[in-house]
Amino acid sequence: MKRTMYLIVWKAIQTKDSVWAEMYERLIPIKCSYNESTHRYTGRGRVIGRIAGQIISVIFTLLKQDQETLSKLPPGVEPPGPVLYDAQLHRQHRAGQYRSQTSGKKPSTFIQLPLP
């Protein structure tokens, strides 16, 4: 799984105009040390690991949303298509403009504890 995620991140950071490539370029000077003799940044694996963790979080969130949507459907109803990654929505969320549809709602199962 590690190797697969490494290849996914490597492909994502090589894609032009990718959110992940922009993040990689922004994090390299922050997280890595600069080697004067080779004129390169060293320790780029940390940045790749960070991006891999964020991609895993996105995958988990999308799968969780799909599972919640499918669990609410009555039997015999055609399920909607899967939720896909949207770069514009991601940029809005990072800028603080996007609020999820579930924010502010109470959880589906609310447990009331007895008062002392």
C-alpha positions in Angstrom: 0.0 0.0 0.0 2.9 2.4 0.8 4.4 1.9 -2.7 1.0 2.5 -4.3 0.5 5.7 -2.4 4.0 6.8 -3.2 3.3 6.3 -6.9 0.0 8.1 -6.6 1.6 11.1 -5.0 4.5 11.1 -7.4 2.0 11.2 -10.4 -0.1 13.9 -8.6 2.9 16.2 -8.1 4.1 15.8 -11.6 0.7 16.8 -13.1 0.7 20.4 -14.1 -2.0 22.7 -12.6 -2.7 20.2 -9.8 -3.6 21.2 -6.3 -1.2 18.6 -5.0 1.7 19.9 -7.2 1.1 23.4 -5.9 1.1 22.1 -2.3 4.4 20.2 -3.0 6.1 23.3 -4.4 4.9 25.4 -1.5 6.0 22.9 1.2 9.5 22.0 -0.2 11.2 25.2 1.0 9.4 25.0 4.3 9.9 21.4 5.3 13.2 20.6 3.6 16.8 21.8 4.2 18.8 23.3 1.3 22.1 21.6 0.4 24.5 24.3 -0.8 26.9 21.9 -2.4 24.3 20.2 -4.6 21.9 23.2 -4.9 18.9 21.0 -4.1 16.5 20.5 -1.2 17.0 17.3 0.8 14.4 15.4 2.7 11.6 15.7 0.1 10.2 12.3 1.4 8.6 14.2 4.3 6.7 16.3 1.9 5.6 13.3 -0.1 4.5 11.6 3.1 2.5 14.6 4.1 0.7 14.8 0.7 0.1 11.1 0.8 -1.6 11.5 4.2 -3.8 14.3 2.9 -4.8 12.2 -0.2 -5.7 9.3 2.1 -7.9 11.7 4.1 -9.7 12.9 0.9 -10.2 9.2 -0.1 -11.6 8.3 3.3 -13.9 11.4 3.4 -15.3 10.6 -0.1 -15.9 6.9 0.7 -17.5 7.9 4.0 -19.9 10.3 2.3 -20.8 7.6 -0.3 -21.4 5.1 2.5 -23.7 7.5 4.4 -25.6 8.3 1.3 -26.2 4.6 0.4 -27.2 3.7 3.9 -30.1 6.3 3.8 -31.5 5.0 0.6 -34.7 2.8 0.8 -34.4 -0.6 -0.9 -35.0 -0.7 -4.6 -33.9 2.9 -5.3 -31.2 3.5 -7.8 -28.1 4.9 -5.9 -26.5 8.2 -7.1 -23.1 8.2 -8.7 -20.0 8.4 -6.4 -18.8 11.7 -5.1 -15.7 12.7 -7.0 -12.8 15.1 -6.1 -13.5 18.6 -7.2 -10.4 20.9 -7.3 -12.6 24.1 -7.3 -14.4 22.9 -4.1 -11.1 22.0 -2.6 -9.7 25.5 -3.2 -12.9 27.1 -1.7 -12.6 24.9 1.4 -8.9 25.9 1.8 -9.8 29.6 1.5 -12.5 29.2 4.2 -15.4 29.9 1.8 -16.8 26.4 1.7 -19.0 24.9 4.5 -19.9 21.3 4.3 -23.6 20.3 4.1 -23.3 18.5 7.4 -21.7 21.3 9.4 -23.9 22.5 12.2 -26.2 19.5 12.1 -26.6 17.3 15.1 -25.3 13.7 14.8 -27.9 11.1 13.7 -27.7 9.2 17.0 -27.9 11.5 20.0 -27.2 10.0 23.4 -28.4 11.9 26.4 -26.6 11.1 29.6 -28.5 11.4 32.9 -27.7 14.5 34.9 -26.0 14.0 38.3 
